[in-house]
Amino acid sequence: MLTVVALAGDTASAVEILELRSENEQLSRALESRAVIDQGCGMVMVLAPCSSERAWDLMVDISQHCNVKLRSVAVALVATTQDEPLPEQIQRELPGALRRLHVTERR
């Protein structure tokens, strides 16, 4: 009986370790994504003078209209600092997102 209890405890510990490792990996990916999203927001704030909240809104707007992840929009914006062109889909959507940003700021 003692062996079964010990094995159950070992199994529970193993499951907990696997869950913690998975959570750790997810948090690491989230931190990496957040860093590039913050960089993208900073670029928007410089290019279209606005607050960080409005820059976030603009990137979310582009993300939704292009049906791409927010992180992908940020990565594309940041890549322009390395002379990478914006993906065509984002290039097409950016002017409209900027117009919508400025219209909502005036309200």
C-alpha positions in Angstrom: 0.0 0.0 0.0 2.8 2.4 0.9 4.4 1.8 -2.6 1.1 2.7 -4.3 0.9 5.9 -2.3 4.5 6.7 -3.1 4.0 6.0 -6.9 0.8 8.2 -6.8 2.8 11.0 -5.2 5.6 10.6 -7.8 3.1 10.7 -10.6 1.4 13.8 -9.2 4.8 15.4 -8.9 5.7 14.5 -12.5 2.4 15.9 -13.8 2.9 19.1 -11.8 6.5 19.5 -13.2 5.2 19.0 -16.7 2.5 21.6 -16.1 4.9 24.1 -14.6 7.3 23.6 -17.6 4.5 24.2 -20.0 3.4 27.3 -18.2 7.0 28.5 -18.1 7.4 28.1 -21.8 4.1 30.0 -22.4 5.2 32.8 -20.2 8.5 33.0 -22.0 6.8 33.2 -25.4 4.4 35.9 -24.0 7.3 38.0 -22.7 9.1 37.7 -26.1 5.9 38.7 -27.9 5.2 41.6 -25.5 8.7 43.0 -26.1 8.2 43.2 -29.9 4.6 44.5 -29.5 6.0 47.3 -27.2 8.6 48.1 -29.9 5.9 48.2 -32.5 3.8 50.5 -30.3 6.8 52.8 -29.9 7.2 53.0 -33.6 3.6 53.9 -34.1 3.8 56.6 -31.4 6.7 58.2 -33.2 5.3 57.9 -36.7 1.7 59.0 -35.9 2.1 61.0 -32.7 -0.2 59.4 -30.2 -0.4 57.8 -26.8 0.7 54.2 -26.2 -3.0 53.2 -25.9 -3.8 54.7 -29.3 -0.8 53.0 -30.8 -2.0 49.7 -29.3 -5.5 50.4 -30.8 -4.0 51.1 -34.2 -2.0 47.9 -34.2 -5.0 45.9 -33.0 -7.1 47.5 -35.8 -4.6 46.5 -38.4 -4.4 43.0 -36.9 -8.1 42.5 -37.1 -8.5 44.0 -40.6 -5.7 41.9 -42.0 -6.6 38.8 -39.9 -3.1 38.4 -38.6 -1.8 38.2 -35.1 -0.9 41.4 -33.3 2.6 40.1 -32.8 2.9 39.7 -36.6 1.9 43.3 -37.2 4.5 44.4 -34.6 7.2 42.2 -36.1 6.5 43.6 -39.5 6.7 47.2 -38.2 9.9 46.6 -36.4 11.4 44.8 -39.4 11.1 48.1 -41.4 14.0 49.4 -39.2 16.2 46.8 -41.0 15.0 48.0 -44.4 12.4 45.2 -44.7 9.2 46.3 -46.6 5.9 46.0 -44.8 3.9 43.1 -46.1 1.5 44.3 -48.8 -1.6 43.5 -46.7 -0.4 45.7 -43.9 0.7 48.4 -46.3 -2.8 48.5 -47.7 -4.4 48.6 -44.3 -2.1 51.1 -42.6 -3.5 54.3 -44.1 -7.1 53.4 -43.2 -6.0 52.5 -39.7 -4.3 55.9 -39.4 -7.4 57.7 -40.6 -9.5 55.8 -38.1 -7.1 56.6 -35.3 -7.2 60.3 -36.0 -11.0 60.4 -36.4 -11.5 58.8 -33.0 -8.9 61.1 -31.4 -11.0 64.1 -32.6 -14.1 62.9 -30.9 
